[in-house]
Amino acid sequence: MKSLPLFHQVAGEPVIVLGEGEAAEAKRRLVERAGGVVVGDDDREARLAFVALDAPELATVRLKARGVLVNVTDRPDLCDFTVPSVLDRDPVLVAVSTAGSSAGLAKQLRLRLEALLPADLGGLAEALHAGRDALRARWPAAADRRRALDAALGQGGALDPLAEGGAERARAWLSDPTAPAAGGTVTVILTSDDPDDLTLRQARLLGTADCILFEPGVPAAILDRARADAVRLPLPHEGPVGTGLVVELRRN
């Protein structure tokens, strides 16, 4: 590892963006999305700069001489820092970086992760933050608290982060940590035999289900998107299917 991954707080802070065109506009949007204030290179309070110029060398040297950390578009050799591909589940942020080697690879990895992480994942983080006092009261010892959280946040646990409805599950678990993990049955209607046509929600459900009930003709390529240890049972099915999340795969 040649880089140290960091999250830099820029909300309300000046950030220099130099250049015109699509690349510079993308950096301006990135700064503003994080709450930063876009300024020119004459701002002496700025600590970060994005340079998107055809000939960036002179501006880069000038900014670095002032102690500003610089990112130069398409010039990793001039960069003090690189910009990762960011998956935003505020306040959860997942950053994928290739240290400037391939922005396309970072993007595709981020898109794969988009399919796995539920849209409401941030709610789980906020609920756990709000429940810190309750956690400390129930498990005063830090080691006990860590073990309880590890068990709850693990695969199939009460707070499995790959399952939807994290905020509600967190509040229930904080009031009663002995409660079983959320379960229920969800029906997924397939519109294609191609697993790449699964929606993000369908892919997440398959990836977190404890049991898959499937109609005849559902292709193995779709079933392979489920957890390797998930129980698979053909429809129609009578009898118990165990506890946890059950996904019914039905063809359109």
C-alpha positions as CSV (number, residue, x, y, z in Angstrom):
1,M,0.0,0.0,0.0
2,K,1.6,3.2,-1.2
3,S,-1.2,5.6,-0.1
4,L,-2.9,6.3,3.2
5,P,-6.7,6.4,2.8
6,L,-8.1,9.4,4.6
7,F,-11.4,11.2,4.7
8,H,-10.8,15.0,4.6
9,Q,-13.4,17.3,6.2
10,V,-14.1,20.1,3.7
11,A,-17.6,21.3,4.8
12,G,-17.5,25.1,4.9
13,E,-13.9,25.2,3.9
14,P,-12.4,26.8,0.8
15,V,-11.1,24.4,-1.9
16,I,-9.3,25.6,-5.0
17,V,-10.5,24.4,-8.4
18,L,-8.6,25.5,-11.5
19,G,-9.7,24.9,-15.1
20,E,-12.6,24.9,-17.5
21,G,-14.5,22.1,-19.1
22,E,-16.0,18.8,-18.1
23,A,-13.1,17.7,-15.8
24,A,-13.1,20.9,-13.8
25,E,-16.9,21.0,-13.5
26,A,-16.8,17.5,-12.2
27,K,-14.4,18.5,-9.5
28,R,-16.5,21.6,-8.6
29,R,-19.5,19.4,-8.2
30,L,-17.5,17.0,-6.0
31,V,-16.4,19.8,-3.7
32,E,-19.8,21.3,-3.4
33,R,-21.4,17.9,-2.8
34,A,-19.1,17.6,0.2
35,G,-20.1,21.0,1.5
36,G,-16.9,22.7,0.4
37,V,-16.6,26.3,-1.0
38,V,-15.0,26.5,-4.5
39,V,-12.5,29.3,-4.7
40,G,-9.7,30.5,-7.0
41,D,-5.9,30.0,-6.6
42,D,-5.6,33.4,-4.8
43,D,-7.3,32.1,-1.7
44,R,-4.6,31.8,0.9
45,E,-6.8,29.8,3.4
46,A,-7.3,26.8,1.1
47,R,-5.5,23.6,1.9
48,L,-6.7,21.5,-1.1
49,A,-6.6,22.2,-4.8
50,F,-7.9,20.5,-7.9
51,V,-6.1,21.4,-11.1
52,A,-7.7,20.6,-14.5
53,L,-5.5,22.6,-16.9
54,D,-4.0,21.6,-20.2
55,A,-0.6,22.7,-18.9
56,P,-0.8,22.2,-15.1
57,E,2.9,22.2,-14.2
58,L,3.3,25.9,-13.3
59,A,0.1,26.2,-11.3
60,T,0.9,22.9,-9.5
61,V,4.4,24.1,-8.5
62,R,3.0,27.4,-7.3
63,L,0.3,25.8,-5.1
64,K,2.6,23.2,-3.6
65,A,5.1,25.9,-2.7
66,R,2.3,27.3,-0.5
67,G,1.8,24.0,1.2
68,V,-1.5,23.2,-0.7
69,L,-2.2,19.5,-1.4
70,V,-2.9,19.2,-5.1
71,N,-4.8,16.8,-7.3
72,V,-4.1,17.1,-11.1
73,T,-6.5,15.6,-13.6
74,D,-4.9,12.7,-15.5
75,R,-1.5,13.4,-14.0
76,P,-1.0,11.0,-11.1
77,D,2.8,11.9,-11.1
78,L,1.9,15.4,-10.0
79,C,-0.8,14.5,-7.5
80,D,-0.4,14.7,-3.7
81,F,-3.7,12.9,-3.4
82,T,-6.1,11.0,-5.7
83,V,-9.9,11.0,-5.7
84,P,-11.6,7.6,-5.2
85,S,-14.8,6.4,-6.6
86,V,-17.3,7.0,-3.8
87,L,-20.3,5.0,-2.8
88,D,-22.5,7.3,-0.7
89,R,-24.8,5.9,2.0
90,D,-24.5,9.0,4.2
91,P,-23.0,8.8,6.8
92,V,-21.5,5.6,5.5
93,L,-19.0,6.3,2.7
94,V,-17.1,3.6,0.8
95,A,-14.2,4.8,-1.3
96,V,-12.6,2.7,-4.0
97,S,-9.2,3.8,-5.3
98,T,-6.6,2.4,-7.7
99,A,-4.1,5.2,-6.8
100,G,-4.7,6.7,-10.2
101,S,-4.0,3.5,-12.2
102,S,-7.5,3.1,-13.6
103,A,-10.6,5.3,-12.8
104,G,-12.7,2.8,-14.8
105,L,-11.8,-0.1,-12.6
106,A,-12.5,1.9,-9.5
107,K,-15.9,2.9,-10.9
108,Q,-16.9,-0.7,-11.8
109,L,-15.9,-2.0,-8.4
110,R,-18.0,0.8,-6.8
111,L,-21.0,-0.2,-9.0
112,R,-20.7,-3.8,-7.8
113,L,-20.7,-2.7,-4.2
114,E,-23.8,-0.5,-5.0
115,A,-25.7,-3.7,-5.8
116,L,-24.8,-5.2,-2.4
117,L,-25.3,-2.3,0.1
118,P,-28.9,-1.3,0.8
119,A,-29.9,2.3,0.1
120,D,-30.9,2.7,3.8
121,L,-27.5,1.6,5.2
122,G,-26.9,5.1,6.5
123,G,-29.9,4.7,8.8
124,L,-28.3,1.7,10.5
125,A,-25.2,3.8,11.2
126,E,-27.2,6.7,12.6
127,A,-29.3,4.3,14.8
128,L,-26.1,2.8,16.3
129,H,-24.7,6.2,16.9
130,A,-27.9,7.3,18.7
131,G,-27.8,4.1,20.7
132,R,-24.3,4.5,22.1
133,D,-25.5,5.2,25.6
134,A,-27.8,2.2,25.6
135,L,-24.9,0.0,24.4
136,R,-22.6,1.2,27.2
137,A,-25.3,0.7,29.8
138,R,-26.0,-2.9,28.7
139,W,-22.3,-3.8,28.1
140,P,-20.1,-1.5,30.3
141,A,-17.0,-3.4,29.3
142,A,-15.6,-2.4,25.9
143,A,-14.6,-6.0,25.1
144,D,-18.2,-7.2,25.8
145,R,-19.6,-4.4,23.7
146,R,-17.3,-5.2,20.8
147,R,-18.2,-8.9,20.8
148,A,-22.0,-8.1,21.0
149,L,-21.7,-5.7,18.0
150,D,-19.5,-8.1,16.0
151,A,-22.1,-10.9,16.4
152,A,-25.0,-8.7,15.6
153,L,-23.3,-7.1,12.5
154,G,-22.0,-10.4,11.2
155,Q,-23.5,-12.2,8.2
156,G,-27.1,-13.3,9.2
157,G,-26.9,-11.4,12.4
158,A,-29.6,-9.2,13.8
159,L,-27.9,-6.1,12.4
160,D,-26.5,-7.6,9.2
161,P,-25.6,-4.5,7.2
162,L,-26.4,-6.1,3.9
163,A,-30.1,-6.5,4.9
164,E,-32.6,-3.7,4.4
165,G,-34.4,-1.9,7.3
166,G,-31.3,-1.5,9.3
167,A,-32.5,1.5,11.4
168,E,-35.6,-0.4,12.6
169,R,-33.6,-3.5,13.3
170,A,-31.1,-1.6,15.3
171,R,-33.7,0.1,17.5
172,A,-35.3,-3.3,18.2
173,W,-32.0,-4.9,19.0
174,L,-30.9,-2.1,21.3
175,S,-34.1,-2.6,23.3
176,D,-33.7,-6.4,23.3
177,P,-30.4,-7.8,22.0
178,T,-31.7,-11.4,22.4
179,A,-34.4,-10.8,19.7
180,P,-33.8,-13.0,16.6
181,A,-32.6,-11.5,13.3
182,A,-35.3,-10.0,11.2
183,G,-36.8,-12.5,8.8
184,G,-39.9,-12.7,6.6
185,T,-40.7,-13.7,3.1
186,V,-40.1,-11.5,0.0
187,T,-41.2,-12.4,-3.5
188,V,-38.9,-11.5,-6.4
189,I,-40.4,-11.5,-9.9
190,L,-37.8,-12.3,-12.6
191,T,-38.2,-10.5,-15.9
192,S,-35.2,-12.2,-17.5
193,D,-33.0,-15.3,-17.2
194,D,-29.9,-13.0,-17.3
195,P,-28.5,-12.4,-13.7
196,D,-27.2,-9.0,-14.9
197,D,-30.8,-7.9,-15.4
198,L,-31.5,-8.2,-11.6
199,T,-32.3,-4.9,-10.0
200,L,-30.1,-3.6,-7.2
201,R,-32.7,-4.5,-4.6
202,Q,-33.2,-8.1,-6.1
203,A,-29.4,-8.7,-6.0
204,R,-29.2,-7.5,-2.4
205,L,-32.1,-9.8,-1.4
206,L,-30.5,-12.8,-3.0
207,G,-27.2,-12.0,-1.4
208,T,-28.7,-11.9,2.1
209,A,-31.5,-14.5,2.0
210,D,-31.2,-17.5,4.3
211,C,-33.6,-19.6,2.1
212,I,-34.4,-19.5,-1.6
213,L,-37.7,-20.9,-2.9
214,F,-37.7,-21.0,-6.7
215,E,-40.1,-21.9,-9.4
216,P,-39.2,-24.5,-12.1
217,G,-37.1,-23.0,-14.9
218,V,-35.3,-20.4,-12.8
219,P,-31.8,-20.7,-14.2
220,A,-28.8,-21.7,-12.1
221,A,-27.1,-18.4,-13.0
222,I,-29.7,-16.6,-11.0
223,L,-29.5,-19.0,-8.1
224,D,-25.8,-18.6,-8.0
225,R,-26.3,-15.0,-7.0
226,A,-27.6,-16.2,-3.6
227,R,-25.4,-16.9,-0.6
228,A,-23.5,-20.2,-1.0
229,D,-24.9,-21.4,2.3
230,A,-28.5,-20.4,1.6
231,V,-31.0,-23.2,1.6
232,R,-32.6,-23.8,-1.9
233,L,-36.0,-25.4,-2.2
234,P,-38.2,-25.8,-5.3
235,L,-41.7,-24.4,-5.4
236,P,-44.4,-25.4,-4.5
237,H,-43.0,-26.2,-1.1
238,E,-44.8,-27.2,2.1
239,G,-43.3,-27.4,5.5
240,P,-40.8,-25.3,7.5
241,V,-38.1,-23.3,5.8
242,G,-36.2,-22.2,8.9
243,T,-35.8,-18.7,10.3
244,G,-34.4,-15.6,8.7
245,L,-35.1,-14.0,5.3
246,V,-36.9,-16.1,2.7
247,V,-36.9,-15.1,-0.9
248,E,-39.4,-16.6,-3.4
249,L,-38.1,-16.5,-7.0
250,R,-40.9,-16.5,-9.5
251,R,-40.8,-16.0,-13.2
252,N,-42.8,-13.2,-14.9
